[in-house]
């Protein structure tokens, strides 16, 4: 009669470590998505015990996930409150928009050179959805999806990774610029121009249209940060 070999202490520890790692990845992905979707707002406190209870895990994977998010700049440790979702300074916001202009422009240029007919069709479908929604939050969500499609159509691994980091940081901004009067209409027009340039495979025009889109958003973000009277004196 054969007997099943008993697992060694090292094998047991390895199994436990793997399980904890999987749970930490799960918690990390969940919290990152909640920050991206703004369910967790900038400045909000993140209590380990509350997160562990809500996600039905122990505090160990929560702690590991929070440390990873801290390394990525999405949360920070702020004694005595503990971990909180990062709040960007005005300087960081402007640096973020400057980088966004570069990356969005590059993505549009590369997409104009590389996009397949199916990818362009996906962009067109996203524009159609944007025409039907009414709330700033829904438009902002579809705007993000459209530009994710454009980044994917650029077929550049390094641009894709950089854009993911930028997308995480943009989620920390809070209220969308699509909440500003007239922005839904103007933003849709700008996005249509970007997609039209990509469809024509005109890289120069696509890059310029994408950068103009971000420049318009930057102007609105300045108004949201400093108010209409002060925004005019701030450089973009």
N, C-alpha and C positions, 0 to 999 in steps of 0.2 A: 504494500500500500504506500503510494507516494505521498509525501507531505509537501505542502507549499512552502517555499523558502521564506523565512522571516526577513522583513525589510531591515536594513541596517539603520543606525541612528542618522548617518549622513544622508541616506535616501529619504528618510522621513523629513528631515530638515529641508532638503531640496524641494520636496513636494509642498511643504508648508510655504516656503519662500515663493514658489511659483504661483500658488494660490493667492498669496498676499499681493504679488506683483500684478496679477490679473485684476484683483479688486481695486488696486491703486489706479490702474489704467482706466477701469470703469468709472471710478469717482472723478478722476482727472477729466475724462471726456465729458462727463455729465456737467461738471462745474464750468468747464470751458464753454460748452454750448449754452449754458444759462447766462454766462457773461456776454457771449456773442449776441444772444437774443434779447439782452438787457433785462432778463428776469432777475438777475443780480445786478443792481445798480452800482455805479461808482460811489465809493465811500461806505458801502454796506458791509457790516461786520459779518465775518464767517466763523461761526462757532463750531468747533470740531464735534462736540457732542450732538448738536442739532443736525448737522449734516449726516453724521453716522446713523442717527435714528431715522432720518428721512430716507436714506438710501439703503437702510437695513444692512449695514456693515459695521465692523469694529472701528475704533478711532485710529488704528495704525495705518490702514490704507488712506484714510482721510488726511492724516498728517503728511504722508508721502505725496499725495496729490497736491496738497497746498504748497509744499516745498517746490514741486515742479512748476506750478503756476507762478510762484514767486520768482523762480529763475527766469521765467519767460516774461516777467514784467507785468503780469495781469493782476497779481495780488501783492500785498506787502505786509510785513509784520510791524504793527504799530502799538507798542506797549502804552498803557496797560490793556488796550482793547483786544489785542491779538491780531489775527489776520483780517484785513479789509480789502475790498476791491479797490484797485488803484484809481486815484483821481488825477487826471493830467493837469499840469499847469498851463497857463496861456502860452508860454514859450514852447512847451512840448506839443501843444495842439498845432501851432504854426509850423514846427519842424515836421510834424506828421503830415500835414497837408502839402508841404514842399516835397516830401518824399513820395506822397501819393501822386502828385502831378507827374513825377518822373516815371513811376512804375505803370500808372494807367496809360500814359502816352506810349511807353514802350510796348505794353501789352497790345494796344490797338494797332500799332505798326506791325508787330510780328503776326498778329491775327490776320491782318490784311494780306500778308505774304503767305500764311500757312493754312488758313481756315478752310475746312472742307465744306461742300454744299450743305451737308447735314448740320454742321456747326452753325453755319449762317442761318439756316432755317430755325434752329433753336433760339438764336438771337431774335429773329423776327417774331417767333411765338411769345417770347418774353416781353417784347414791346407791346404785343397785342394784349397781354395780360395787364400791363401797366396802364393801358388806355381804359381798362374796365374798372380798376380799383379807385377808391376815393380817399381813403385815409392816408395821412402822411406815413404812418408806420408800415402800412401795406406796400405803399409805393417804394419806401426805402428798402424793404425786404426784397422786392423784385429788382430794384436797382442793383443791390448786392449780387443777386443771382445772375443778372445779366452780365455784370463785370467778371463774375467767376467763370462764366461761359467764355467770355473774351480771353481771359487769362489762359484757360484750358486750350483754346483754339490757337494760342500763340506757340504751343508745343515747345516750351522752354522750361526745363526742370528747375533752373535756378530762379527764374522769374516767378514760377509757381510757388516756390518755397518762400520767397521774399513777400509775395502778395498775401500769403497766409498769415505771416507775422503782422503785416500791415492791417489786415482784416481784423485780427484780434485787438490791435490797438484802437482801431476806429470804433469798436464796440464800447470802448470806455468813454466815448464822447457824450453819451446820454441822448438828449433830444436831437432828432434828425433835422437837418436843414430843410427837409421837405415840409416842415411845419411852418416855414416862412411863407407869407402871402405870395402867390403867383409861382412858387417854386415847382409845384407839381407839373404845371403846364410847360414852363421853361426847361425843366429837367428832362421831360419826355422829348421835347424838340431836340435838345442836345444829344440825347442818346440815339434818336433816330438818325441824326447826322453821322454819328460815329459808326453805326451799323451800315449805313449806306456807303460810307467810304471803305469799310471792310469788304462789303459785297463787291465794290468796284476794284478791289485789290489795289487801292491807292494808299500806300503806306504813309507817305508824307501827310496827306490830308487826314487820314485816320488819327495819326499822332496829334496833329494840331487840334482836331475836333475834341479828342479826349482830354487834352490839356486845357482847352477852353472850358470844358465841362467841369473840371476840377477847380479852375480859377473862379468860376461862378460860385461854386460851392464854398470856396475859401472866403470870398467876399461876404457871403451870407453868414458863415461861421464867425467872422470878425464882428458882424453886427450883433450876433447872439452873445458874443463874449464881452464886447465893450459898449454896445448900444449904438444906435444910428448916428448920434452926434459925434462920437469918438472914432467910429470906424474909418471915416474919411481920411484921418491923419495917420493911419497905420499902413505901412507898406505890406504888399502881398509877396 
